[in-house]
Amino acid sequence: MKSPARQEGRPPLQLLSVVIPARDEEGCITATVEHLDLELRLQGIAHEIVVVDDGSADATWSILCELKNRVHALAPLQNVGRHGIGRAITLGFDHVRGDAVVVMMADEADDCRDVVRYWHILNEGWDAVFGSRFIKGGGVIDYPVLKLYINRLANLFLRVLFNVPLNDFTNAFKGYRRTVIEGCRPFLSPHFNITIELPLKTIVRGYSWTVTPITWRNRRAGESKLKVKEMGSRYLFIALYCWLEKYFSRGDFNKQ
């Protein structure tokens, strides 16, 4: 499958919304928000940072409330309903004001400079930009060996199943025009399987996309929320759902 071509001559994007789900991230959320805000201000990019506290049992929410007084672009939310990273990200989408959206993790694993690159690539006319850690120019630091092995197998499976030249579906850190987010609703994934639902629906529904190298570093504070044993069947469910949509929906959900 080949991505549709970008649309040149589109009006420039006006506001970037960065959605960050956070659960028990008191050790790193301040640095994540402050570094991101500083980088975007230095690059002159109008932005908001929508951090969704997903039922933290630590001081994450109180830190965000205090941080709002210093970082005026910060718009913290609390997920008071059922928890799960997919639900938190969807709640963030429901409240963004920007015409471009980047999903970013709270643990400083993602590079703020890559957010800037996403913004510029979307402004070239693409509907979506997918970062890859596994192409020339990309890289990972301190990736746990077992998780890396499972990651590569899962991405190979998706690449073959959808016949798409993308090798990093499972990384949440991607950028979209707001029209893509709205066009991919409803979101079915309550958990980390949203990381494949978003790019797969973008591809299947006919939005244009491109790939750019990114870097990723394993968290230096807190604990990973991804539990591989719990996610296998959930990832498979979403993958098969999107596969069925691709081949049997007769284009009913495609980009208009």
PyMOL commands that set and color helices and strands:
alter all, ss='L'
color gray80, all
select helices_A, chain A and resi 29-42+60-67+85-95+112-122+145-162+178-183+194-204+228-248
alter helices_A, ss='H'
color red, helices_A
select strands_A, chain A and resi 16-22+47-53+77-78+100-103+128-132+139-141+174-177+209-213+215-217
alter strands_A, ss='S'
color yellow, strands_A
deselect
rebuild
show_as cartoon
